[in-house]
Amino acid sequence: MPGVKPYRGVLTGFNEAFLVDTPTRDRLVAADPASAEIIKPYLRGQDVQRWSAPYGGLHMILLKSSSDFAWPWADTPDETAAESVFAKTYPALHARMKRYESLPGDKPNQVKGLRHRQDHGRFWWELRPCAYYDAFERPKTSYQEIQFYPSYSADLNGRYGNNKTFFIPNTELYLLAVLNSPLLWWHNWRFLPHMKDEALTPVAFRMELLPIASGSAEAKDTISADVDRLIAVSANLRATTTAIHDWLRLEFGLDLPGRLLERPERLDADGFASAVRAALPRRRQLSAAEIARLKREHVQTGSPAREAAAEALRLERRLSDLVNAAYGLTPEDVALMWSSAPPRMPVRRASSRVISLVNAIGRAGTSEMLVRSCHQNRRSSPATETRSTVWGRISGP
């Protein structure tokens, strides 16, 4: 992404003090309404999902460093005077921070806490200096520091992120489609550093080098419309899943739904009832009436969710084809991509419609960008060397 600089999320140095859930945030604001303006919603890396990130009810106390923010205590002569002003300005926040100022460490004769951080601000209760706080509150594309599959998300709500997130100050839906595409996952598997369990880490300097096809105006319009719809469908799917989980918690006491119920729309009525029974403690037996109730709920809620999931899959596949076309891939290129696909491709291979797409809106020759990038940065093995040679022949010298 030449000319686009990614930014890292906020590194607090002591999460226990700065990161709070909604009940804690509400208590702080009730005690001191003025603190509401500096308690901001934030995302963890695990909260960033494909296309959009749901609100997780988490907040960050954004006490910026007074070295680059004009707090009422910024011009005080010393720390004692500054802390006195801080306590008068935000008494609830001061009381919270004071609890974490200095604590016994995990080992004998060790101390930890806000005062002992290496990266605090001008005063011990402040965050480290940051030159781009304002960028967090503008529309952006967020992504995880550690990726097991491509999860790039449009954030239009000005949320902050912790140090396990990065963001790009760009919300172009065409770019979001490219980043989430199978083609870029294929490329990034060969381009980005690998971590434990073959996770990828999209470090900032690598992301700046990603080859992004420009795409025609028509292609961008089509892709943007599909992404816009996919964001809405995905958000509705997640909301439905959350509603089902809440219903199971309230009606059946099921606090941990388990892996089988992560995507309830993929189950039929019998499978849904069986998954609920498996997730409940053994001592909790379901009656025939409860099983029938679970099946009725699945029909009422699950059928629309399955239709939405099917639409999402159609859109994902269509976007994959459109991105391939934007890079000028031929049917042979696409077949080669799938035959050498890495683990966890975001979309299963569908019937190829690339020929008509390339003729209609594709831009020939841009596949060479990916080939060049992979040649320079690929992870090598005899198999991948052979595939790269084939890619080179397809794209030319």
Sequence and secondary structure as in RCSB ss.txt:
>XXXX:A:sequence
MPGVKPYRGVLTGFNEAFLVDTPTRDRLVAADPASAEIIKPYLRGQDVQRWSAPYGGLHMILLKSSSDFAWPWAD
TPDETAAESVFAKTYPALHARMKRYESLPGDKPNQVKGLRHRQDHGRFWWELRPCAYYDAFERPKTSYQEIQFYP
SYSADLNGRYGNNKTFFIPNTELYLLAVLNSPLLWWHNWRFLPHMKDEALTPVAFRMELLPIASGSAEAKDTISA
DVDRLIAVSANLRATTTAIHDWLRLEFGLDLPGRLLERPERLDADGFASAVRAALPRRRQLSAAEIARLKREHVQ
TGSPAREAAAEALRLERRLSDLVNAAYGLTPEDVALMWSSAPPRMPVRRASSRVISLVNAIGRAGTSEMLVRSCH
QNRRSSPATETRSTVWGRISGP
>XXXX:A:secstr
 TT   EE B  S HHHHEEEHHHHHHHHHH GGGGGGEEEEE GGG  SB     SEEEE    TTSS  TTTT
 SSHHHHHHHHHHHSHHHHHHHHHTSSEE SSTT EESGGG SS  SSTTS    TTHHHHTS EEEEESSBSS 
 EEEE S  EEBTTEEEES   HHHHHHHTSHHHHHHHHHHS B GGG B   HHHHTT       HHHHHHHHH
HHHHHHHHHHHHHHHHHHHHHHHHHHH  S   GGGSSGGGS HHHHHHHHHHHS TT    HHHHHHHHHHIII
IIHHHHHHHHHHHHHHHHHHHHHHHHTT  HHHHHHHHHT  TT SS      HHHHHHHH  TTTHHHHHHHHH
HH    HHHHHHHHHHHHHH  
